[in-house]
C-alpha cells in the first residue's frame, strides 16, 4: 500500500490489491480480501477436540470485494 500510494496510483483503477484474511484495518482501507471462514474453522476445531478427532479439514473461505481490484 505504501508503494502504491508513493507512486500516485489509484487503488482499484490503476492497480489492484487482494489480501488474505480480513482485518478491521483492511476493511477501513477498502482492500479486497480472500478470508478464511473463522466461524466454521472454530466450530470444526472445537468439535474435533471434544470428539478427540484428528485429521485435515478443508475450511471454506469468503471473497470480500471492496473495489481494490
C-alpha positions, 0 to 999 in steps of 0.5 A: 500500500505504501508503494502504491500510494508513493507512486500516485496510483489509484487503488482499484483503477490503476492497480489492484490489491487482494489480501488474505484474511480480513482485518478491521484495518483492511476493511477501513482501507477498502482492500479486497480480501480472500478470508478464511471462514473463522466461524466454521474453522472454530466450530470444526476445531472445537468439535474435533477436540471434544470428539478427540478427532484428528485429521485435515479439514478443508475450511471454506473461505469468503471473497470480500470485494471492496473495489481494490481490484 
